[in-house]
Amino acid sequence: MQVGKLYFLNDEYLEQNNLSLNKGPGHDRPFFCAYEDKFYPDIKWMIPLSSQVEHYEEIHDRRMQMTGNCDGIDFVYLHNRRNVARINAAFPVTDKHVKNIYINATSGKDETLKRADQYRITTKITKLIKLQGRGYNVFYNDVQEMRKALIQDLQLTQEEGNENGVNEDLCLDDSTLHI
């Protein structure tokens, strides 16, 4: 899994964590892989994309009027169509939660967002992750619990002999868990 690419995720992981579900067979929701965890590179942060632009434009505009800032929602182009990047609905995953990469049916190549969109989203998610680490609840999901579960899973994998496990020296205890 690479930062900057689009992926489809397994239904089981989405259901288990009460996340934005896929739309049914053949209509999976694309997720943008936006950020690599600072302490655990095997953990990546995914941002769900939505085609409900009008709905999120209203939310975005209200937020901009109230605070002058809206880091939780951004608008991106995919296949020259405007979509919504729901940054405040981001969550961590590992490779085992990925179903497959997003392939453009016309070109047969893996699809990605424009560089300007990627940069803007990456800047915003980095800011939100830092705020979450400082104790502000900025994500819809319980990302700290999700991240802890992924770290435990990675540690179990390492104990079972996987060379791609995590370094226990990088573990943070509950009182200092910052993402």
Accessible surface in RSA format (square Angstrom, percent):
REM  Atomic radii and reference values for relative SASA: ProtOr
REM  Chains: A
REM  Algorithm: Lee & Richards
REM  Probe-radius: 1.40
REM  Slices: 20
REM RES _ NUM      All-atoms   Total-Side   Main-Chain    Non-polar    All polar
REM                ABS   REL    ABS   REL    ABS   REL    ABS   REL    ABS   REL
RES MET A   1    51.77  26.8   1.72   1.1  50.05 119.2   5.08   4.3  46.69  61.9
RES GLN A   2   110.85  62.0 107.63  78.7   3.23   7.7  35.34  75.2  75.52  57.3
RES VAL A   3    69.10  45.5  45.62  41.3  23.49  56.6  45.62  39.6  23.49  63.7
RES GLY A   4     8.42  10.4   0.00   N/A   8.42  10.4   7.54  20.7   0.88   2.0
RES LYS A   5    53.51  26.1  53.51  32.8   0.00   0.0  18.53  16.7  34.97  37.3
RES LEU A   6     0.00   0.0   0.00   0.0   0.00   0.0   0.00   0.0   0.00   0.0
RES TYR A   7    13.40   6.3  13.40   7.6   0.00   0.0   9.13   6.9   4.28   5.3
RES PHE A   8    32.42  16.2  32.42  20.1   0.00   0.0  32.42  19.7   0.00   0.0
RES LEU A   9     0.00   0.0   0.00   0.0   0.00   0.0   0.00   0.0   0.00   0.0
RES ASN A  10    34.38  23.7  33.81  32.7   0.57   1.4   3.31   8.0  31.07  30.0
RES ASP A  11    53.98  37.8  52.50  52.3   1.48   3.5  13.02  30.6  40.96  40.9
RES GLU A  12   124.74  71.6 119.72  90.6   5.02  12.0  68.98 133.4  55.76  45.5
RES TYR A  13    12.74   5.9  10.71   6.1   2.03   5.3  11.06   8.3   1.67   2.1
RES LEU A  14     0.00   0.0   0.00   0.0   0.00   0.0   0.00   0.0   0.00   0.0
RES GLU A  15   113.53  65.2  92.69  70.1  20.84  49.6  28.30  54.7  85.23  69.6
RES GLN A  16   143.06  80.0 104.85  76.6  38.20  91.0  42.21  89.8 100.85  76.5
RES ASN A  17    37.54  25.9  21.05  20.3  16.50  39.7   6.25  15.0  31.30  30.3
RES ASN A  18   135.84  93.7 118.89 114.9  16.95  40.8  28.03  67.5 107.81 104.2
RES LEU A  19    12.07   6.7   1.21   0.9  10.85  27.3   5.39   3.8   6.68  18.0
RES SER A  20    26.15  22.1  10.14  13.5  16.01  36.9  13.00  27.7  13.15  18.4
RES LEU A  21    90.07  50.2  82.41  59.0   7.66  19.3  82.41  57.9   7.66  20.6
RES ASN A  22    20.66  14.2   3.64   3.5  17.02  41.0   3.64   8.8  17.02  16.5
RES LYS A  23   116.81  57.0  82.04  50.3  34.77  82.8  60.58  54.5  56.23  59.9
RES GLY A  24    27.54  34.0   0.00   N/A  27.54  34.0  26.62  73.0   0.92   2.1
RES PRO A  25   136.78  99.7 112.32 102.4  24.46  88.9 123.36 101.8  13.42  83.4
RES GLY A  26    78.66  97.0   0.00   N/A  78.66  97.0  42.08 115.5  36.58  81.9
RES HIS A  27   123.84  67.7 116.64  81.1   7.20  18.4  72.41  74.6  51.43  59.8
RES ASP A  28    34.91  24.5  19.74  19.6  15.17  35.9   3.72   8.8  31.19  31.1
RES ARG A  29    35.38  14.9  35.36  18.0   0.02   0.1   0.21   0.3  35.17  21.3
RES PRO A  30    21.07  15.4  21.07  19.2   0.00   0.0  21.07  17.4   0.00   0.0
RES PHE A  31     0.00   0.0   0.00   0.0   0.00   0.0   0.00   0.0   0.00   0.0
RES PHE A  32     1.01   0.5   1.01   0.6   0.00   0.0   1.01   0.6   0.00   0.0
RES CYS A  33     0.00   0.0   0.00   0.0   0.00   0.0   0.00   0.0   0.00   0.0
RES ALA A  34     0.34   0.3   0.00   0.0   0.34   0.8   0.00   0.0   0.34   0.9
RES TYR A  35    41.06  19.2  39.38  22.4   1.67   4.3  22.17  16.7  18.89  23.3
RES GLU A  36    81.05  46.5  69.77  52.8  11.28  26.9  13.37  25.9  67.68  55.3
RES ASP A  37     5.80   4.1   3.55   3.5   2.25   5.3   0.39   0.9   5.41   5.4
RES LYS A  38   164.35  80.2 131.02  80.4  33.33  79.4  84.82  76.3  79.53  84.7
RES PHE A  39    59.93  30.0  58.11  36.0   1.82   4.7  58.99  35.8   0.94   2.7
RES TYR A  40     1.56   0.7   1.31   0.7   0.25   0.7   1.47   1.1   0.10   0.1
RES PRO A  41    73.69  53.7  73.05  66.6   0.64   2.3  73.05  60.3   0.64   4.0
RES ASP A  42    53.85  37.7  47.97  47.7   5.87  13.9  14.33  33.7  39.51  39.4
RES ILE A  43     0.00   0.0   0.00   0.0   0.00   0.0   0.00   0.0   0.00   0.0
RES LYS A  44    19.97   9.7  19.97  12.3   0.00   0.0   3.04   2.7  16.93  18.0
RES TRP A  45     0.44   0.2   0.44   0.2   0.00   0.0   0.00   0.0   0.44   0.7
RES MET A  46     0.00   0.0   0.00   0.0   0.00   0.0   0.00   0.0   0.00   0.0
RES ILE A  47     0.01   0.0   0.01   0.0   0.00   0.0   0.01   0.0   0.00   0.0
RES PRO A  48     0.24   0.2   0.24   0.2   0.00   0.0   0.24   0.2   0.00   0.0
RES LEU A  49     4.49   2.5   2.23   1.6   2.26   5.7   2.49   1.7   2.00   5.4
RES SER A  50     8.67   7.3   6.23   8.3   2.44   5.6   3.80   8.1   4.87   6.8
RES SER A  51    50.16  42.4  33.25  44.4  16.91  38.9  12.19  26.0  37.97  53.2
RES GLN A  52   106.18  59.4 100.56  73.5   5.62  13.4  31.55  67.2  74.63  56.6
RES VAL A  53    16.17  10.6  16.17  14.6   0.00   0.0  16.17  14.1   0.00   0.0
RES GLU A  54   124.63  71.5 123.16  93.2   1.47   3.5  60.55 117.1  64.07  52.3
RES HIS A  55    94.13  51.4  87.49  60.8   6.63  17.0  57.43  59.2  36.69  42.7
RES TYR A  56    27.02  12.6  27.02  15.4   0.00   0.0   8.77   6.6  18.25  22.5
RES GLU A  57    53.81  30.9  53.69  40.6   0.11   0.3  13.36  25.8  40.44  33.0
RES GLU A  58   107.88  61.9 102.49  77.5   5.39  12.8  35.79  69.2  72.09  58.9
RES ILE A  59    52.67  30.0  51.15  38.1   1.52   3.7  51.77  37.3   0.90   2.4
RES HIS A  60    37.45  20.5  37.45  26.0   0.00   0.0  23.71  24.4  13.75  16.0
RES ASP A  61    78.44  54.9  76.45  76.1   1.99   4.7  23.93  56.3  54.51  54.4
RES ARG A  62   136.64  57.4 135.73  69.2   0.91   2.2  61.99  84.7  74.65  45.2
RES ARG A  63   116.05  48.7 114.58  58.4   1.47   3.5  19.11  26.1  96.94  58.8
RES MET A  64    80.37  41.6  71.99  47.6   8.38  20.0  69.74  59.3  10.63  14.1
RES GLN A  65   156.32  87.4 119.28  87.2  37.04  88.2  45.58  97.0 110.73  84.0
RES MET A  66   143.81  74.5 105.66  69.9  38.15  90.8  82.84  70.4  60.97  80.8
RES THR A  67    76.96  54.7  40.93  41.5  36.03  85.9  50.72  68.1  26.24  39.7
RES GLY A  68    52.07  64.2   0.00   N/A  52.07  64.2  26.47  72.6  25.60  57.3
RES ASN A  69    62.43  43.1  59.50  57.5   2.93   7.1  22.09  53.2  40.34  39.0
RES CYS A  70    11.25   8.5   5.25   5.9   6.00  14.1   1.62   4.1   9.63  10.4
RES ASP A  71    21.40  15.0  16.65  16.6   4.74  11.2   4.42  10.4  16.97  16.9
RES GLY A  72    11.56  14.3   0.00   N/A  11.56  14.3   6.99  19.2   4.57  10.2
RES ILE A  73     6.23   3.5   6.21   4.6   0.03   0.1   6.21   4.5   0.03   0.1
RES ASP A  74     9.46   6.6   8.51   8.5   0.95   2.2   0.95   2.2   8.51   8.5
RES PHE A  75    22.98  11.5  17.99  11.1   4.98  13.0  17.99  10.9   4.98  14.3
RES VAL A  76     0.00   0.0   0.00   0.0   0.00   0.0   0.00   0.0   0.00   0.0
RES TYR A  77    93.23  43.5  89.78  51.1   3.45   9.0  56.10  42.2  37.13  45.8
RES LEU A  78    11.26   6.3   8.17   5.8   3.10   7.8   9.80   6.9   1.46   3.9
RES HIS A  79    83.20  45.5  57.30  39.8  25.89  66.2  50.52  52.1  32.68  38.0
RES ASN A  80   130.68  90.1 103.53 100.1  27.14  65.4  27.03  65.0 103.65 100.2
RES ARG A  81   147.18  61.8 144.12  73.5   3.05   7.3  58.55  80.0  88.62  53.7
RES ARG A  82    88.61  37.2  78.23  39.9  10.38  24.7  27.35  37.4  61.26  37.1
RES ASN A  83    15.37  10.6  15.37  14.9   0.00   0.0   0.05   0.1  15.32  14.8
RES VAL A  84     0.00   0.0   0.00   0.0   0.00   0.0   0.00   0.0   0.00   0.0
RES ALA A  85     0.00   0.0   0.00   0.0   0.00   0.0   0.00   0.0   0.00   0.0
RES ARG A  86    36.70  15.4  36.70  18.7   0.00   0.0   0.77   1.1  35.93  21.8
RES ILE A  87     0.00   0.0   0.00   0.0   0.00   0.0   0.00   0.0   0.00   0.0
RES ASN A  88    25.57  17.6  25.57  24.7   0.00   0.0   3.28   7.9  22.29  21.5
RES ALA A  89     5.00   4.6   4.07   6.3   0.92   2.1   4.07   5.7   0.92   2.4
RES ALA A  90     0.00   0.0   0.00   0.0   0.00   0.0   0.00   0.0   0.00   0.0
RES PHE A  91     0.87   0.4   0.87   0.5   0.00   0.0   0.87   0.5   0.00   0.0
RES PRO A  92     0.00   0.0   0.00   0.0   0.00   0.0   0.00   0.0   0.00   0.0
RES VAL A  93     0.00   0.0   0.00   0.0   0.00   0.0   0.00   0.0   0.00   0.0
RES THR A  94     7.44   5.3   7.44   7.5   0.00   0.0   6.07   8.2   1.37   2.1
RES ASP A  95    91.19  63.9  80.76  80.4  10.43  24.7  34.82  82.0  56.36  56.2
RES LYS A  96   131.14  64.0 104.78  64.3  26.35  62.7  80.33  72.3  50.80  54.1
RES HIS A  97    16.04   8.8  16.04  11.1   0.00   0.0   8.57   8.8   7.46   8.7
RES VAL A  98    32.69  21.5  15.75  14.3  16.94  40.8  15.75  13.7  16.94  46.0
RES LYS A  99    85.32  41.6  58.25  35.7  27.07  64.5  46.53  41.9  38.79  41.3
RES ASN A 100    76.08  52.5  68.49  66.2   7.59  18.3  31.59  76.0  44.49  43.0
RES ILE A 101    55.47  31.6  48.39  36.1   7.08  17.1  48.39  34.8   7.08  19.2
RES TYR A 102    30.19  14.1  30.19  17.2   0.00   0.0  12.10   9.1  18.08  22.3
RES ILE A 103    84.64  48.2  65.81  49.0  18.83  45.4  65.81  47.4  18.83  51.1
RES ASN A 104    25.17  17.4  24.80  24.0   0.37   0.9   1.22   2.9  23.95  23.1
RES ALA A 105   105.94  97.4  67.58 104.3  38.36  87.3  77.07 108.5  28.87  76.5
RES THR A 106   134.98  96.0 100.69 102.1  34.29  81.7  74.53 100.1  60.45  91.4
RES SER A 107    65.36  55.2  34.77  46.4  30.59  70.5  40.56  86.4  24.79  34.7
RES GLY A 108    52.45  64.7   0.00   N/A  52.45  64.7  26.77  73.5  25.68  57.5
RES LYS A 109   146.37  71.4 141.83  87.0   4.55  10.8  89.26  80.3  57.12  60.8
RES ASP A 110    54.37  38.1  36.57  36.4  17.80  42.1   6.71  15.8  47.66  47.5
RES GLU A 111    28.31  16.3  26.04  19.7   2.27   5.4   3.07   5.9  25.24  20.6
RES THR A 112    60.00  42.7  48.74  49.4  11.26  26.8  47.70  64.1  12.30  18.6
RES LEU A 113     2.98   1.7   0.00   0.0   2.98   7.5   0.63   0.4   2.35   6.3
RES LYS A 114   114.92  56.1 105.93  65.0   8.99  21.4  76.30  68.7  38.62  41.1
RES ARG A 115   202.93  85.2 194.26  99.0   8.67  20.6  75.01 102.5 127.92  77.5
RES ALA A 116    70.82  65.1  57.18  88.2  13.65  31.0  65.72  92.5   5.11  13.5
RES ASP A 117    10.42   7.3  10.42  10.4   0.00   0.0   0.00   0.0  10.42  10.4
RES GLN A 118    31.57  17.7  31.49  23.0   0.08   0.2   7.59  16.1  23.99  18.2
RES TYR A 119   165.46  77.3 160.17  91.1   5.30  13.8 120.47  90.5  44.99  55.5
RES ARG A 120    83.75  35.2  81.89  41.7   1.85   4.4  53.55  73.2  30.20  18.3
RES ILE A 121     0.00   0.0   0.00   0.0   0.00   0.0   0.00   0.0   0.00   0.0
RES THR A 122    46.47  33.1  46.47  47.1   0.00   0.0  39.46  53.0   7.02  10.6
RES THR A 123    72.61  51.6  65.14  66.0   7.47  17.8  65.18  87.5   7.43  11.2
RES LYS A 124    36.37  17.7  35.76  21.9   0.61   1.4  22.36  20.1  14.01  14.9
RES ILE A 125     0.00   0.0   0.00   0.0   0.00   0.0   0.00   0.0   0.00   0.0
RES THR A 126    33.28  23.7  33.13  33.6   0.15   0.4  28.40  38.2   4.88   7.4
RES LYS A 127    90.00  43.9  85.46  52.4   4.53  10.8  63.26  56.9  26.74  28.5
RES LEU A 128    11.24   6.3  11.24   8.0   0.00   0.0  11.24   7.9   0.00   0.0
RES ILE A 129     3.61   2.1   3.61   2.7   0.00   0.0   3.61   2.6   0.00   0.0
RES LYS A 130   113.91  55.6 108.86  66.8   5.04  12.0  61.10  55.0  52.81  56.3
RES LEU A 131    45.38  25.3  45.38  32.5   0.00   0.0  45.38  31.9   0.00   0.0
RES GLN A 132    16.34   9.1  14.95  10.9   1.39   3.3   0.00   0.0  16.34  12.4
RES GLY A 133     5.86   7.2   0.00   N/A   5.86   7.2   2.66   7.3   3.20   7.2
RES ARG A 134   166.52  69.9 133.91  68.3  32.61  77.6  53.36  72.9 113.16  68.6
RES GLY A 135    68.11  84.0   0.00   N/A  68.11  84.0  36.94 101.4  31.17  69.8
RES TYR A 136   132.86  62.0 129.04  73.4   3.81   9.9  84.77  63.7  48.09  59.3
RES ASN A 137   128.24  88.4  94.45  91.3  33.79  81.4  32.34  77.8  95.90  92.7
RES VAL A 138    39.24  25.8  21.99  19.9  17.25  41.6  29.19  25.4  10.05  27.3
RES PHE A 139     8.88   4.4   0.00   0.0   8.88  23.1   1.28   0.8   7.60  21.8
RES TYR A 140   148.11  69.1 112.01  63.7  36.10  93.9  83.75  62.9  64.36  79.3
RES ASN A 141    25.18  17.4  17.28  16.7   7.91  19.0   8.05  19.4  17.13  16.6
RES ASP A 142    88.91  62.3  73.91  73.6  15.00  35.5  40.13  94.4  48.78  48.6
RES VAL A 143     0.09   0.1   0.00   0.0   0.09   0.2   0.00   0.0   0.09   0.2
RES GLN A 144    47.51  26.6  47.41  34.7   0.10   0.2   6.19  13.2  41.33  31.3
RES GLU A 145    92.09  52.9  88.41  66.9   3.68   8.8  35.00  67.7  57.10  46.6
RES MET A 146    14.84   7.7   9.70   6.4   5.14  12.2  12.71  10.8   2.13   2.8
RES ARG A 147     0.66   0.3   0.66   0.3   0.00   0.0   0.00   0.0   0.66   0.4
RES LYS A 148    54.44  26.6  52.69  32.3   1.75   4.2  31.38  28.2  23.06  24.6
RES ALA A 149    57.51  52.9  50.30  77.6   7.21  16.4  52.30  73.6   5.21  13.8
RES LEU A 150     7.57   4.2   7.52   5.4   0.06   0.1   7.57   5.3   0.00   0.0
RES ILE A 151    14.58   8.3  14.58  10.9   0.00   0.0  14.58  10.5   0.00   0.0
RES GLN A 152   112.24  62.8 110.81  81.0   1.43   3.4  30.39  64.7  81.84  62.1
RES ASP A 153    40.41  28.3  38.47  38.3   1.94   4.6  14.10  33.2  26.32  26.2
RES LEU A 154    18.61  10.4  18.61  13.3   0.00   0.0  18.61  13.1   0.00   0.0
RES GLN A 155    36.97  20.7  36.89  27.0   0.08   0.2   8.63  18.4  28.34  21.5
RES LEU A 156   100.83  56.2 100.83  72.1   0.00   0.0 100.83  70.8   0.00   0.0
RES THR A 157    41.43  29.5  40.76  41.3   0.67   1.6  24.02  32.3  17.40  26.3
RES GLN A 158    64.72  36.2  56.18  41.1   8.54  20.3  14.84  31.6  49.88  37.8
RES GLU A 159   122.59  70.4  84.54  64.0  38.04  90.6  41.44  80.2  81.15  66.3
RES GLU A 160   145.53  83.6 105.90  80.1  39.63  94.4  48.44  93.7  97.09  79.3
RES GLY A 161    57.80  71.3   0.00   N/A  57.80  71.3  36.05  98.9  21.75  48.7
RES ASN A 162    59.91  41.3  46.15  44.6  13.75  33.1  18.49  44.5  41.42  40.0
RES GLU A 163   173.34  99.5 134.90 102.1  38.44  91.5  58.23 112.6 115.11  94.0
RES ASN A 164   109.04  75.2  99.46  96.1   9.58  23.1  21.75  52.3  87.29  84.4
RES GLY A 165    22.97  28.3   0.00   N/A  22.97  28.3   0.95   2.6  22.01  49.3
RES VAL A 166     8.82   5.8   3.62   3.3   5.20  12.5   8.82   7.7   0.00   0.0
RES ASN A 167    78.56  54.2  68.74  66.4   9.82  23.6  23.55  56.7  55.00  53.2
RES GLU A 168   106.90  61.4  94.23  71.3  12.67  30.2  29.92  57.9  76.99  62.9
RES ASP A 169   129.64  90.8  96.90  96.4  32.75  77.4  30.31  71.3  99.34  99.1
RES LEU A 170    71.41  39.8  67.96  48.6   3.45   8.7  71.11  49.9   0.29   0.8
RES CYS A 171    49.82  37.7  30.12  33.6  19.71  46.3  25.14  63.7  24.68  26.6
RES LEU A 172    59.83  33.3  36.91  26.4  22.92  57.6  39.27  27.6  20.56  55.3
RES ASP A 173    91.61  64.2  76.20  75.8  15.40  36.4  46.72 110.0  44.88  44.8
RES ASP A 174   109.66  76.8  87.80  87.4  21.86  51.7  30.16  71.0  79.50  79.3
RES SER A 175    98.84  83.5  58.94  78.7  39.90  91.9  57.74 122.9  41.10  57.6
RES THR A 176    62.63  44.5  61.92  62.8   0.71   1.7  56.54  75.9   6.09   9.2
RES LEU A 177    14.12   7.9   7.20   5.1   6.92  17.4   7.20   5.1   6.92  18.6
RES HIS A 178    90.88  49.7  90.51  62.9   0.37   1.0  69.63  71.8  21.25  24.7
RES ILE A 179    23.13  13.2   0.35   0.3  22.78  54.9  15.72  11.3   7.40  20.1
END  Absolute sums over single chains surface
CHAIN  1 A    10168.0       8299.2       1868.8       5015.7       5152.3
END  Absolute sums over all chains
TOTAL         10168.0       8299.2       1868.8       5015.7       5152.3
